[in-house]
């Protein structure tokens, strides 16, 4: 076995937004940071849509100018429903805090590469093309990782603390048998890139569009280079029973959504279609003795609100403080930092999940398709969609009122006569 024994303060597994963010921050504080990434950047990754609350994080990392260069400006979100007469566009500028009025659509290969290079520029040691296969926590302290590079060489790394930012590989959650599927909301996705899609006009060209259809919903994400990311989120059982290749299945699903079909009438697929399952999961815990899980390594929820990159990066900022407290603070300070971190992450996931779990229900569709700003509810909802889910936000009372109206509407629809505008019964694609 070829060993590359090193002694670091922090070992970060994964070079996505969570790992690169926490590595950059900790290295800038003077920690000896090793980031180990299984792939070599730039590499393809799905999840191209960012939230307005990403923008200040990019500024703090010092990479905003580079993202300006590669990103398509995104000023809002369009919702399209087959049971309503017209599409609805919600602009982030109408949110509670008017400072957060835009974000970006990005190619994740370019975006993630910028963040990874920034971590290296700030002093982190970055090793690419090397997959961490296992980690152990010796009784005498620290963490030991064994890894295998893409050239076949095996490596051994040691550190005082481990940050698991391994994404959907969920390194620690799998090792410690902590990963749980989300039984409340099972979903899977089929996706590809298209060229020549019809976009919204003028300033709205970069907006994300969400199309509901009989089996779930589609995303439509315009990118700066002219391609558009298209994906369908459906039940895992439905996708597994497709009976055809992934590309043909995606085209069949698109044909079931006339509004999206019209936008893709002159488009052609320009990437290999892919399918991914087990979209929603959570680990039983996110921290422990000498380790912390960030982003998708801890949990992933349905992407309808484009939360993934934001939660990963925000987790990186919050997690850096936890690691600093663990390395340099007292035991009491470390415990307090962990408690604050876990409470913030759980609250943010719960805030988004409440709406996500109900997005395919008629009552929620009706409320999104007929927005009202009574008691500033629309402003509050737009701030939620912008990523305002951490800390003591003023939007919370208005969101409580929105939830009350949702329950009243859901009760009324449940006990009313059959609705003539109900979604059609699912056909076999």
Beta strands, then each sheet from edge to edge (+ up, - down):
strand 1: 7-13
strand 2: 33-36
strand 3: 72-74
strand 4: 76-80
strand 5: 88-91
strand 6: 103-105
strand 7: 125-127
strand 8: 130-136
strand 9: 143-149
strand 10: 154-164
strand 11: 179-181
strand 12: 188-195
strand 13: 208-213
strand 14: 216-222
strand 15: 227-234
strand 16: 268-269
strand 17: 274-276
strand 18: 281-283
strand 19: 287-288
strand 20: 291-293
strand 21: 299-300
sheet 1: 7+ 2+ 1+ 10+ 9- 8+
sheet 2: 7+ 2+ 1+ 10+ 20+ 19-
sheet 3: 3+ 6-
sheet 4: 5+ 4- 13- 14+ 15- 12+ 16-
sheet 5: 5+ 4- 13- 14+ 15- 12+ 17-
sheet 6: 11+ 18- 21+
end
